[in-house]
């Protein structure tokens, strides 16, 4: 699986990115939330949102619906023991 994304100075060019690289990159982002308030990891929130938008989601509700519909698949790669983040979680975090 390869994602096509826009990166930094290459905004005008599509660049192929390995999903493992993408997850490593997202993991390197500092999470600004207080530890005790974290029900979902930053990686979980970002990966679901990115995948949902790539698949056409245009709202926080649509991102949540995407996560719910793809729960079984996403659970293979992400820790979803607390379920899919709510649309409010996506809105607050992103």
Order of alpha helices (4+ residues) and beta strands (2+ residues): beta-beta-alpha-alpha-alpha-alpha-alpha
